């Protein structure tokens, strides 16, 4: 299932739980009803900020609680660095394309020669 279908399905479920029609929900969110319909059907992908705004407009809240990390003062060896980089890349690639650009591909003016 794609991120668009997942977010759209979640929006549809929240809208139904709130007891709203697509027109009413779209009005509360501040987007046209056909756009909300496209999100719910997985034809368009809502940006993260629109998804958060929509959930709040429908009367729900997304709670992101940071998990405390342990402090590891070891210097990772090359294999650990490669594993960590692969994990970060996998997480970044799971994001929608518009949300991952600066994360995985920094702007050219920040590039440094080795």
N, C-alpha and C positions, 0 to 999 in steps of 0.2 A: 504494500500500500504506500502511495506517495505521501510526501508531507502535505501537499495541497489537499489530497483526499482526506487525510487524517484531520487536519485543522478544519476543513469544511464540514466533515462529519461531526466533529466536536461542536462547531458553531450551531449546526442544525439541532443537535441534541440539547444544547443549552437554550436555544430559542424555543424548542418544544417544551422543555421543563419550565420556562418562564411563561408559557401559555400565550405566546405572541405569534401573529402571522408574519410572513416574510416582510410585508409592507410595514407593519408596526415596528418590527425589529430593525429594519433598515433605517427607518426614520430616527429611532433612538440612537443608532450607531453613527448616523450621519453619512450614509452612503446610499446610492440608488438601489432600489429593490432588485433590478436585474443583476447587479454586481453581487449582492448577497446570494442570489440564486446560483450564480456561477461558482461562488465559493463553496456553497453547500453541495453542489454536484461535482466538485473537483475539477471544473473546467478552468478556473483561475485560482491562483494561490494568494491568499491574503498575506500581506507583509506582517512581520511580528508585531509592529506597533499597532496595526489595525486589528490584529487578533486580540491583543491585550485590551484595546479600547472597546472592542465588541463584547468581550466577556464582562467588562465592567458595566457597559451600557445595558446588558441583559440581566444585571443584578448579581453577578458572580465575581469571584476574586481568584486570581492565580497567585498562590503564595510560593515564592522562591526562597527557601531557607538555605543559607550557606552552611555547608558541612565543614566543621573545623578540620583542618589538615594537621598532620603531625609534622614537626620540623625535622627534616633530614639534612644534616650538615655534611653528609658524605659527598664526595665529588663522584658523579656517575662515570662509569667507564664508557667506552665507545658503544658497546652493545646496549647498555641501558639507555644511552642518549638516543640511539636509533629506535629502540622500543618506545620511548616516550614521544619522540617525534612522530612515529607511526600512529600512536594513539591520538595525538593532537590532530593530525591530518585526518584521521578517520572521523573524529568528532566534527571537525570543520566541514568535511565533505558531506556529512549528513544534513548540514544546514541548507536551506534554500539558496540558490545561486546568488541572489541579491544580498543576502545576509552574510555570506562568507567571503566576499571579495577582499576587504581590507585585512581579514584575519589570516588568510592563506597566501594572498598575493599582495604584499605591501606596495604602495605607490612607488613608481620608479625613482623618485627623488630621494627615497630612503635607502636605496640599494647601495651597498658598499662592495668594493672589489676585495677579494680575499688577499 
